Amino acid sequence: MQAMIFLFISGAEIFFIMFIVVMVFGADKIPGIAKGLGKGMRQLRDATDDIKREIQKSAEKQGIDTSFTDDIKDEINKVKKGVDDVTGTIKRK
């Protein structure tokens, strides 16, 4: 029997946390809370993307060579593909 591990929390602990959340906020408030969390995460991601774009623009204006980042991304993708090829043939039982 293989148990699913999610952030080192068991199923019973997840159930207990959900029970406490329902007891504290009520079932009718949970969708609103989830919507607010989703909006917050979206704003955070947009902010980090804006910061990345600004850094990239300022680097290009100053003539800094950023082509090495593309080389690093290519190498990372090659390693990921290699790992996927190896792990695709190995199955855990």
TORFIVO-789260 format. One record per residue: x, y, z of N, C-alpha, C, O in turn; residue number from 1. Coordinates in pm, 1 decimal. Layout:
REM TORFIVO-789260
<n_x = X&n_y = Y&n_z = Z&ca_x = X&ca_y = Y&ca_z = Z&c_x = X&c_y = Y&c_z = Z&o_x = X&o_y = Y&o_z = Z&k = NUM>;
...
REM end
This chain:
REM TORFIVO-789260
<n_x = 83.5&n_y = -118.1&n_z = 0.0&ca_x = 0.0&ca_y = 0.0&ca_z = 0.0&c_x = 88.1&c_y = 124.5&c_z = 0.0&o_x = 172.1&o_y = 143.0&o_z = 88.0&k = 1>;
<n_x = 67.2&n_y = 209.1&n_z = -100.0&ca_x = 147.7&ca_y = 329.5&ca_z = -112.3&c_x = 62.8&c_y = 449.5&c_z = -71.8&o_x = -41.6&o_y = 475.0&o_z = -131.8&k = 2>;
<n_x = 106.4&n_y = 522.1&n_z = 28.0&ca_x = 34.1&ca_y = 639.7&ca_z = 75.6&c_x = 81.7&c_y = 763.1&c_z = 0.1&o_x = 200.4&o_y = 778.4&o_z = -28.7&k = 3>;
<n_x = -12.8&n_y = 850.4&n_z = -31.1&ca_x = 22.2&ca_y = 974.2&ca_z = -98.5&c_x = 72.4&c_y = 1074.2&c_z = 5.9&o_x = 3.4&o_y = 1103.8&o_z = 103.4&k = 4>;
<n_x = 190.7&n_y = 1124.1&n_z = -15.7&ca_x = 248.9&ca_y = 1219.4&ca_z = 77.3&c_x = 240.9&c_y = 1357.4&c_z = 13.0&o_x = 295.8&o_y = 1379.5&o_z = -95.0&k = 5>;
<n_x = 173.1&n_y = 1449.1&n_z = 79.0&ca_x = 158.2&ca_y = 1585.4&ca_z = 31.1&c_x = 212.4&c_y = 1678.7&c_z = 137.8&o_x = 146.8&o_y = 1703.3&o_z = 239.0&k = 6>;
<n_x = 330.6&n_y = 1729.7&n_z = 115.2&ca_x = 396.1&ca_y = 1818.0&ca_z = 211.0&c_x = 409.8&c_y = 1752.4&c_z = 347.8&o_x = 399.1&o_y = 1819.4&o_z = 450.5&k = 7>;
<n_x = 433.2&n_y = 1623.5&n_z = 349.1&ca_x = 452.0&ca_y = 1546.0&ca_z = 471.4&c_x = 331.3&c_y = 1553.2&c_z = 564.2&o_x = 345.7&o_y = 1548.2&o_z = 686.3&k = 8>;
<n_x = 212.1&n_y = 1565.1&n_z = 505.7&ca_x = 88.3&ca_y = 1568.8&ca_z = 583.7&c_x = 6.0&c_y = 1447.2&c_z = 544.0&o_x = -13.9&o_y = 1421.1&o_z = 425.3&k = 9>;
<n_x = -41.7&n_y = 1372.8&n_z = 643.2&ca_x = -121.2&ca_y = 1254.1&ca_z = 614.3&c_x = -266.2&c_y = 1293.6&c_z = 586.6&o_x = -305.5&o_y = 1408.5&o_z = 606.8&k = 10>;
<n_x = -343.7&n_y = 1198.1&n_z = 540.9&ca_x = -484.1&ca_y = 1222.3&ca_z = 510.7&c_x = -563.5&c_y = 1264.3&c_z = 632.8&o_x = -650.2&o_y = 1351.3&o_z = 624.0&k = 11>;
<n_x = -534.6&n_y = 1203.1&n_z = 746.7&ca_x = -605.1&ca_y = 1238.0&ca_z = 870.0&c_x = -575.3&c_y = 1382.3&c_z = 911.2&o_x = -664.3&o_y = 1453.3&o_z = 958.1&k = 12>;
<n_x = -452.2&n_y = 1424.7&n_z = 894.0&ca_x = -416.4&ca_y = 1562.2&ca_z = 929.1&c_x = -483.2&c_y = 1662.7&c_z = 836.2&o_x = -528.6&o_y = 1768.0&o_z = 881.0&k = 13>;
<n_x = -489.7&n_y = 1630.7&n_z = 706.9&ca_x = -558.7&ca_y = 1717.9&ca_z = 611.4&c_x = -706.2&c_y = 1728.2&c_z = 648.1&o_x = -762.7&o_y = 1837.6&o_z = 647.4&k = 14>;
<n_x = -768.9&n_y = 1615.2&n_z = 680.2&ca_x = -909.6&ca_y = 1614.8&ca_z = 720.1&c_x = -930.5&c_y = 1700.8&c_z = 845.0&o_x = -1026.9&o_y = 1777.0&o_z = 852.4&k = 15>;
<n_x = -841.6&n_y = 1688.8&n_z = 941.7&ca_x = -853.4&ca_y = 1766.0&ca_z = 1065.5&c_x = -840.0&c_y = 1915.8&c_z = 1037.0&o_x = -915.5&o_y = 1996.2&o_z = 1091.6&k = 16>;
<n_x = -745.2&n_y = 1953.2&n_z = 952.7&ca_x = -727.2&ca_y = 2093.9&ca_z = 917.0&c_x = -851.2&c_y = 2146.8&c_z = 846.3&o_x = -897.6&o_y = 2256.7&o_z = 876.8&k = 17>;
<n_x = -905.1&n_y = 2070.2&n_z = 752.6&ca_x = -1027.1&ca_y = 2112.5&ca_z = 681.8&c_x = -1144.0&c_y = 2126.3&c_z = 778.9&o_x = -1224.1&o_y = 2218.9&o_z = 766.4&k = 18>;
<n_x = -1154.3&n_y = 2035.9&n_z = 874.6&ca_x = -1260.2&ca_y = 2041.9&ca_z = 975.5&c_x = -1249.4&c_y = 2170.8&c_z = 1056.7&o_x = -1349.7&o_y = 2238.1&o_z = 1080.7&k = 19>;
<n_x = -1128.4&n_y = 2204.6&n_z = 1098.6&ca_x = -1106.6&ca_y = 2326.8&ca_z = 1176.1&c_x = -1141.0&c_y = 2449.7&c_z = 1091.9&o_x = -1203.5&o_y = 2543.1&o_z = 1142.2&k = 20>;
<n_x = -1101.1&n_y = 2450.8&n_z = 964.9&ca_x = -1130.4&ca_y = 2564.0&ca_z = 876.2&c_x = -1280.7&c_y = 2581.9&c_z = 862.6&o_x = -1330.3&o_y = 2694.4&o_z = 869.8&k = 21>;
<n_x = -1353.9&n_y = 2473.2&n_z = 843.0&ca_x = -1499.5&ca_y = 2482.0&ca_z = 830.2&c_x = -1561.5&c_y = 2531.9&c_z = 960.8&o_x = -1654.8&o_y = 2612.2&o_z = 958.9&k = 22>;
<n_x = -1510.0&n_y = 2484.5&n_z = 1072.9&ca_x = -1565.1&ca_y = 2527.3&ca_z = 1201.4&c_x = -1538.4&c_y = 2675.7&c_z = 1228.1&o_x = -1623.8&o_y = 2744.9&o_z = 1283.5&k = 23>;
<n_x = -1421.2&n_y = 2724.4&n_z = 1189.4&ca_x = -1385.9&ca_y = 2863.9&ca_z = 1216.9&c_x = -1456.4&c_y = 2959.1&c_z = 1121.2&o_x = -1513.3&o_y = 3059.3&o_z = 1164.5&k = 24>;
<n_x = -1453.2&n_y = 2929.0&n_z = 991.6&ca_x = -1505.3&ca_y = 3022.7&ca_z = 892.0&c_x = -1646.4&c_y = 2990.6&c_z = 845.7&o_x = -1716.9&o_y = 3080.4&o_z = 799.7&k = 25>;
<n_x = -1688.6&n_y = 2869.3&n_z = 855.9&ca_x = -1820.1&ca_y = 2830.2&ca_z = 805.1&c_x = -1810.8&c_y = 2789.8&c_z = 659.8&o_x = -1726.9&o_y = 2839.9&o_z = 585.1&k = 26>;
<n_x = -1897.2&n_y = 2699.4&n_z = 620.9&ca_x = -1892.3&ca_y = 2644.0&ca_z = 485.3&c_x = -1923.5&c_y = 2748.3&c_z = 379.2&o_x = -1872.5&o_y = 2739.2&o_z = 267.5&k = 27>;
<n_x = -2006.1&n_y = 2846.8&n_z = 411.5&ca_x = -2043.4&ca_y = 2946.9&ca_z = 311.7&c_x = -1932.1&c_y = 3048.1&c_z = 284.3&o_x = -1935.2&o_y = 3114.1&o_z = 180.4&k = 28>;
<n_x = -1835.0&n_y = 3062.6&n_z = 372.7&ca_x = -1726.0&ca_y = 3159.1&ca_z = 355.2&c_x = -1604.6&c_y = 3099.9&c_z = 282.5&o_x = -1521.5&o_y = 3175.0&o_z = 231.5&k = 29>;
<n_x = -1593.2&n_y = 2969.2&n_z = 277.0&ca_x = -1474.1&ca_y = 2904.6&ca_z = 220.0&c_x = -1452.8&c_y = 2939.5&c_z = 72.6&o_x = -1338.9&o_y = 2967.2&o_z = 34.8&k = 30>;
<n_x = -1556.6&n_y = 2939.7&n_z = -13.8&ca_x = -1531.3&ca_y = 2978.3&ca_z = -153.9&c_x = -1479.2&c_y = 3121.8&c_z = -168.1&o_x = -1394.8&o_y = 3149.2&o_z = -253.5&k = 31>;
<n_x = -1528.8&n_y = 3211.9&n_z = -85.4&ca_x = -1479.2&ca_y = 3349.8&ca_z = -89.7&c_x = -1334.4&c_y = 3359.6&c_z = -46.1&o_x = -1256.7&o_y = 3435.7&o_z = -103.6&k = 32>;
<n_x = -1298.2&n_y = 3283.1&n_z = 55.0&ca_x = -1159.7&ca_y = 3281.3&ca_z = 101.7&c_x = -1068.8&c_y = 3225.3&c_z = -7.4&o_x = -961.6&o_y = 3280.0&o_z = -33.5&k = 33>;
<n_x = -1111.6&n_y = 3117.0&n_z = -70.7&ca_x = -1031.7&ca_y = 3056.8&ca_z = -178.3&c_x = -1016.6&c_y = 3154.4&c_z = -295.0&o_x = -909.5&o_y = 3163.5&o_z = -354.9&k = 34>;
<n_x = -1123.3&n_y = 3227.0&n_z = -327.1&ca_x = -1117.2&ca_y = 3325.3&ca_z = -435.1&c_x = -1018.0&c_y = 3436.1&c_z = -400.8&o_x = -939.4&o_y = 3478.1&o_z = -485.8&k = 35>;
<n_x = -1021.6&n_y = 3482.6&n_z = -278.0&ca_x = -928.5&ca_y = 3586.1&ca_z = -234.7&c_x = -784.3&c_y = 3538.6&c_z = -238.2&o_x = -695.2&o_y = 3613.0&o_z = -278.9&k = 36>;
<n_x = -760.8&n_y = 3414.2&n_z = -195.7&ca_x = -625.6&ca_y = 3357.8&ca_z = -201.6&c_x = -578.3&c_y = 3346.4&c_z = -346.3&o_x = -462.3&o_y = 3374.3&o_z = -376.6&k = 37>;
<n_x = -668.2&n_y = 3305.5&n_z = -435.4&ca_x = -632.9&ca_y = 3295.2&ca_z = -576.9&c_x = -594.8&c_y = 3429.6&c_z = -636.1&o_x = -497.5&o_y = 3440.4&o_z = -710.8&k = 38>;
<n_x = -673.0&n_y = 3533.2&n_z = -601.9&ca_x = -641.0&ca_y = 3667.7&ca_z = -651.3&c_x = -507.2&c_y = 3714.9&c_z = -596.9&o_x = -428.5&o_y = 3775.7&o_z = -669.4&k = 39>;
<n_x = -481.1&n_y = 3687.3&n_z = -470.0&ca_x = -354.6&ca_y = 3727.2&ca_z = -409.7&c_x = -236.6&c_y = 3658.9&c_z = -476.2&o_x = -134.2&o_y = 3722.1&o_z = -502.0&k = 40>;
<n_x = -250.8&n_y = 3528.9&n_z = -504.2&ca_x = -143.8&ca_y = 3455.8&ca_z = -571.0&c_x = -121.0&c_y = 3510.4&c_z = -711.1&o_x = -6.8&o_y = 3520.6&o_z = -756.1&k = 41>;
<n_x = -229.3&n_y = 3545.8&n_z = -780.5&ca_x = -218.2&ca_y = 3601.1&ca_z = -915.9&c_x = -144.5&c_y = 3735.9&c_z = -912.7&o_x = -58.4&o_y = 3762.0&o_z = -996.7&k = 42>;
<n_x = -178.9&n_y = 3820.9&n_z = -815.2&ca_x = -112.8&ca_y = 3950.4&ca_z = -803.0&c_x = 35.1&c_y = 3933.2&c_z = -772.1&o_x = 118.6&o_y = 4006.9&o_z = -824.6&k = 43>;
<n_x = 67.6&n_y = 3837.9&n_z = -688.4&ca_x = 207.4&ca_y = 3810.7&ca_z = -655.4&c_x = 284.0&c_y = 3765.2&c_z = -779.1&o_x = 395.9&o_y = 3810.5&o_z = -803.3&k = 44>;
<n_x = 224.0&n_y = 3675.8&n_z = -857.2&ca_x = 290.9&ca_y = 3627.9&ca_z = -978.7&c_x = 307.5&c_y = 3741.3&c_z = -1079.1&o_x = 412.4&o_y = 3752.4&o_z = -1142.5&k = 45>;
<n_x = 204.9&n_y = 3826.3&n_z = -1094.5&ca_x = 216.7&ca_y = 3940.1&ca_z = -1186.0&c_x = 326.5&c_y = 4036.0&c_z = -1141.3&o_x = 401.7&o_y = 4088.5&o_z = -1223.3&k = 46>;
<n_x = 334.8&n_y = 4058.1&n_z = -1010.4&ca_x = 438.0&ca_y = 4147.9&ca_z = -958.1&c_x = 577.6&c_y = 4091.8&c_z = -984.4&o_x = 667.6&o_y = 4166.0&o_z = -1023.7&k = 47>;
<n_x = 596.3&n_y = 3962.5&n_z = -963.3&ca_x = 728.9&ca_y = 3904.1&ca_z = -988.2&c_x = 762.7&c_y = 3906.5&c_z = -1137.3&o_x = 878.4&o_y = 3925.8&o_z = -1174.5&k = 48>;
<n_x = 661.3&n_y = 3887.0&n_z = -1223.0&ca_x = 686.2&ca_y = 3895.8&ca_z = -1367.2&c_x = 726.0&c_y = 4037.7&c_z = -1406.8&o_x = 814.7&o_y = 4056.8&o_z = -1490.0&k = 49>;
<n_x = 660.1&n_y = 4137.7&n_z = -1346.9&ca_x = 695.5&ca_y = 4276.9&ca_z = -1374.8&c_x = 838.0&c_y = 4307.3&c_z = -1331.0&o_x = 912.1&o_y = 4375.3&o_z = -1402.1&k = 50>;
<n_x = 875.9&n_y = 4257.5&n_z = -1215.2&ca_x = 1012.3&ca_y = 4280.0&ca_z = -1166.7&c_x = 1113.5&c_y = 4215.0&c_z = -1260.1&o_x = 1216.8&o_y = 4274.4&o_z = -1291.0&k = 51>;
<n_x = 1084.1&n_y = 4092.9&n_z = -1305.3&ca_x = 1174.6&ca_y = 4025.4&ca_z = -1398.7&c_x = 1189.3&c_y = 4105.0&c_z = -1528.0&o_x = 1299.9&o_y = 4119.8&o_z = -1580.1&k = 52>;
<n_x = 1076.8&n_y = 4156.7&n_z = -1579.8&ca_x = 1081.6&ca_y = 4235.7&ca_z = -1703.3&c_x = 1163.9&c_y = 4363.3&c_z = -1684.1&o_x = 1242.2&o_y = 4400.4&o_z = -1771.5&k = 53>;
<n_x = 1146.5&n_y = 4429.6&n_z = -1571.0&ca_x = 1222.1&ca_y = 4551.8&ca_z = -1545.0&c_x = 1371.8&c_y = 4523.6&c_z = -1534.5&o_x = 1453.3&o_y = 4599.8&o_z = -1586.6&k = 54>;
<n_x = 1407.2&n_y = 4416.6&n_z = -1468.5&ca_x = 1548.8&ca_y = 4379.9&ca_z = -1457.9&c_x = 1605.1&c_y = 4349.4&c_z = -1595.4&o_x = 1716.2&o_y = 4390.8&o_z = -1628.3&k = 55>;
<n_x = 1527.7&n_y = 4276.5&n_z = -1676.2&ca_x = 1571.9&ca_y = 4242.7&ca_z = -1811.7&c_x = 1590.1&c_y = 4369.1&c_z = -1895.4&o_x = 1689.1&o_y = 4382.6&o_z = -1967.4&k = 56>;
<n_x = 1494.7&n_y = 4461.6&n_z = -1886.1&ca_x = 1504.2&ca_y = 4586.5&ca_z = -1963.2&c_x = 1625.2&c_y = 4668.4&c_z = -1920.4&o_x = 1697.8&o_y = 4720.4&o_z = -2005.1&k = 57>;
<n_x = 1647.5&n_y = 4680.2&n_z = -1789.5&ca_x = 1760.1&ca_y = 4760.8&ca_z = -1743.3&c_x = 1892.9&c_y = 4695.3&c_z = -1781.7&o_x = 1990.4&o_y = 4765.1&o_z = -1809.9&k = 58>;
<n_x = 1897.4&n_y = 4564.2&n_z = -1783.0&ca_x = 2019.2&ca_y = 4494.6&ca_z = -1823.9&c_x = 2046.2&c_y = 4517.9&c_z = -1972.0&o_x = 2160.9&o_y = 4536.2&o_z = -2012.6&k = 59>;
<n_x = 1940.5&n_y = 4517.1&n_z = -2052.5&ca_x = 1957.7&ca_y = 4540.4&ca_z = -2196.4&c_x = 1999.8&c_y = 4684.7&c_z = -2223.5&o_x = 2081.8&o_y = 4710.0&o_z = -2311.8&k = 60>;
<n_x = 1943.5&n_y = 4780.1&n_z = -2146.9&ca_x = 1980.4&ca_y = 4921.1&ca_z = -2165.2&c_x = 2126.3&c_y = 4945.4&c_z = -2131.2&o_x = 2192.5&o_y = 5027.3&o_z = -2194.9&k = 61>;
<n_x = 2176.2&n_y = 4874.6&n_z = -2031.5&ca_x = 2314.0&ca_y = 4894.1&ca_z = -1989.4&c_x = 2411.6&c_y = 4809.8&c_z = -2070.2&o_x = 2532.7&o_y = 4816.0&o_z = -2049.0&k = 62>;
<n_x = 2358.7&n_y = 4731.7&n_z = -2162.1&ca_x = 2445.1&ca_y = 4652.8&ca_z = -2248.9&c_x = 2499.5&c_y = 4527.1&c_z = -2184.7&o_x = 2600.7&o_y = 4473.1&o_z = -2229.5&k = 63>;
<n_x = 2434.8&n_y = 4480.6&n_z = -2081.8&ca_x = 2478.7&ca_y = 4358.8&ca_z = -2014.7&c_x = 2433.8&c_y = 4238.8&c_z = -2097.2&o_x = 2317.8&o_y = 4230.5&o_z = -2137.7&k = 64>;
<n_x = 2525.3&n_y = 4146.7&n_z = -2121.8&ca_x = 2494.4&ca_y = 4027.4&ca_z = -2200.7&c_x = 2415.5&c_y = 3928.0&c_z = -2115.8&o_x = 2466.2&o_y = 3875.0&o_z = -2016.9&k = 65>;
<n_x = 2291.3&n_y = 3903.7&n_z = -2155.6&ca_x = 2206.2&ca_y = 3809.3&ca_z = -2081.8&c_x = 2184.3&c_y = 3680.3&c_z = -2160.0&o_x = 2097.1&o_y = 3600.7&o_z = -2125.3&k = 66>;
<n_x = 2262.4&n_y = 3659.4&n_z = -2264.5&ca_x = 2243.9&ca_y = 3538.7&ca_z = -2344.9&c_x = 2282.1&c_y = 3412.8&c_z = -2268.8&o_x = 2237.4&o_y = 3303.5&o_z = -2303.6&k = 67>;
<n_x = 2364.4&n_y = 3427.0&n_z = -2165.1&ca_x = 2403.6&ca_y = 3309.7&ca_z = -2087.5&c_x = 2283.5&c_y = 3247.8&c_z = -2015.9&o_x = 2283.3&o_y = 3127.9&o_z = -1987.8&k = 68>;
<n_x = 2182.1&n_y = 3328.2&n_z = -1986.4&ca_x = 2063.4&ca_y = 3271.7&ca_z = -1921.3&c_x = 1991.3&c_y = 3175.6&c_z = -2014.6&o_x = 1937.3&o_y = 3074.4&o_z = -1970.1&k = 69>;
<n_x = 1990.1&n_y = 3206.8&n_z = -2143.9&ca_x = 1929.0&ca_y = 3115.1&ca_z = -2240.4&c_x = 2007.4&c_y = 2984.8&c_z = -2247.3&o_x = 1948.7&o_y = 2877.2&o_z = -2258.8&k = 70>;
<n_x = 2140.2&n_y = 2994.4&n_z = -2240.2&ca_x = 2223.3&ca_y = 2873.9&ca_z = -2240.4&c_x = 2195.0&c_y = 2788.6&c_z = -2117.1&o_x = 2187.6&o_y = 2666.0&o_z = -2125.9&k = 71>;
<n_x = 2179.3&n_y = 2853.8&n_z = -2003.1&ca_x = 2150.4&ca_y = 2780.9&ca_z = -1879.2&c_x = 2013.4&c_y = 2713.1&c_z = -1888.1&o_x = 1997.7&o_y = 2598.2&o_z = -1847.0&k = 72>;
<n_x = 1914.8&n_y = 2784.9&n_z = -1941.9&ca_x = 1781.3&ca_y = 2726.4&ca_z = -1957.3&c_x = 1784.9&c_y = 2605.7&c_z = -2050.2&o_x = 1718.5&o_y = 2505.3&o_z = -2024.6&k = 73>;
<n_x = 1862.7&n_y = 2615.2&n_z = -2158.5&ca_x = 1874.7&ca_y = 2502.3&ca_z = -2250.7&c_x = 1935.9&c_y = 2380.9&c_z = -2181.8&o_x = 1889.4&o_y = 2268.4&o_z = -2199.9&k = 74>;
<n_x = 2040.1&n_y = 2404.2&n_z = -2103.1&ca_x = 2104.5&ca_y = 2293.2&ca_z = -2031.8&c_x = 2009.3&c_y = 2231.4&c_z = -1929.3&o_x = 2004.8&o_y = 2109.3&o_z = -1914.5&k = 75>;
<n_x = 1933.9&n_y = 2314.8&n_z = -1859.3&ca_x = 1837.4&ca_y = 2263.2&ca_z = -1761.4&c_x = 1732.0&c_y = 2178.6&c_z = -1831.3&o_x = 1694.5&o_y = 2072.2&o_z = -1782.0&k = 76>;
<n_x = 1684.5&n_y = 2225.4&n_z = -1945.6&ca_x = 1584.2&ca_y = 2148.4&ca_z = -2020.9&c_x = 1640.5&c_y = 2015.0&c_z = -2068.8&o_x = 1569.2&o_y = 1914.6&o_z = -2070.7&k = 77>;
<n_x = 1768.8&n_y = 2013.4&n_z = -2107.9&ca_x = 1831.5&ca_y = 1888.1&ca_z = -2149.9&c_x = 1837.6&c_y = 1789.7&c_z = -2032.8&o_x = 1809.4&o_y = 1671.0&o_z = -2048.6&k = 78>;
<n_x = 1874.4&n_y = 1840.5&n_z = -1916.2&ca_x = 1882.2&ca_y = 1754.4&ca_z = -1797.4&c_x = 1743.7&c_y = 1702.1&c_z = -1761.0&o_x = 1728.4&o_y = 1584.3&o_z = -1728.7&k = 79>;
<n_x = 1642.6&n_y = 1788.9&n_z = -1766.0&ca_x = 1505.7&ca_y = 1745.7&ca_z = -1735.9&c_x = 1461.2&c_y = 1636.4&c_z = -1832.3&o_x = 1400.0&o_y = 1537.8&o_z = -1791.3&k = 80>;
<n_x = 1492.0&n_y = 1654.3&n_z = -1959.8&ca_x = 1452.9&ca_y = 1553.7&ca_z = -2059.0&c_x = 1523.2&c_y = 1421.9&c_z = -2031.2&o_x = 1462.9&o_y = 1315.2&o_z = -2041.9&k = 81>;
<n_x = 1651.8&n_y = 1429.4&n_z = -1995.1&ca_x = 1725.9&ca_y = 1308.6&ca_z = -1962.1&c_x = 1667.9&c_y = 1237.4&c_z = -1841.3&o_x = 1656.9&o_y = 1114.8&o_z = -1840.0&k = 82>;
<n_x = 1631.1&n_y = 1313.7&n_z = -1740.3&ca_x = 1571.0&ca_y = 1255.2&ca_z = -1619.9&c_x = 1436.2&c_y = 1193.3&c_z = -1653.8&o_x = 1405.0&o_y = 1083.9&o_z = -1606.8&k = 83>;
<n_x = 1355.9&n_y = 1261.8&n_z = -1734.7&ca_x = 1225.9&ca_y = 1207.3&ca_z = -1775.0&c_x = 1241.8&c_y = 1078.8&c_z = -1854.3&o_x = 1163.2&o_y = 985.4&o_z = -1838.5&k = 84>;
<n_x = 1344.8&n_y = 1073.8&n_z = -1940.9&ca_x = 1368.0&ca_y = 952.8&ca_z = -2018.8&c_x = 1403.7&c_y = 835.2&c_z = -1927.6&o_x = 1357.9&o_y = 723.0&o_z = -1949.1&k = 85>;
<n_x = 1484.7&n_y = 861.5&n_z = -1827.3&ca_x = 1526.6&ca_y = 755.0&ca_z = -1735.8&c_x = 1411.9&c_y = 713.5&c_z = -1645.4&o_x = 1386.1&o_y = 594.3&o_z = -1629.1&k = 86>;
<n_x = 1343.2&n_y = 809.4&n_z = -1586.8&ca_x = 1236.3&ca_y = 776.2&ca_z = -1492.2&c_x = 1112.4&c_y = 722.8&c_z = -1562.7&o_x = 1028.6&o_y = 658.7&o_z = -1499.4&k = 87>;
<n_x = 1099.6&n_y = 748.0&n_z = -1692.0&ca_x = 986.0&ca_y = 694.2&ca_z = -1764.0&c_x = 988.4&c_y = 543.3&c_z = -1771.2&o_x = 883.7&o_y = 479.0&o_z = -1778.1&k = 88>;
<n_x = 1109.1&n_y = 485.9&n_z = -1769.7&ca_x = 1120.6&ca_y = 341.7&ca_z = -1778.4&c_x = 1120.7&c_y = 275.1&c_z = -1641.1&o_x = 1103.0&o_y = 153.7&o_z = -1630.4&k = 89>;
<n_x = 1140.6&n_y = 354.7&n_z = -1536.7&ca_x = 1143.4&ca_y = 299.2&ca_z = -1400.4&c_x = 1009.9&c_y = 326.9&c_z = -1333.4&o_x = 962.7&o_y = 440.6&o_z = -1331.5&k = 90>;
<n_x = 950.6&n_y = 224.7&n_z = -1279.7&ca_x = 821.8&ca_y = 240.3&ca_z = -1211.2&c_x = 838.4&c_y = 194.9&c_z = -1068.0&o_x = 901.8&o_y = 92.7&o_z = -1041.8&k = 91>;
<n_x = 781.9&n_y = 269.9&n_z = -975.1&ca_x = 783.5&ca_y = 228.7&ca_z = -834.8&c_x = 666.7&c_y = 137.7&c_z = -809.2&o_x = 557.4&o_y = 156.8&o_z = -862.6&k = 92>;
<n_x = 691.1&n_y = 39.6&n_z = -727.7&ca_x = 583.2&ca_y = -52.9&ca_z = -691.2&c_x = 570.5&c_y = -60.9&c_z = -541.6&o_x = 485.2&o_y = -133.6&o_z = -490.7&k = 93>;
REM end
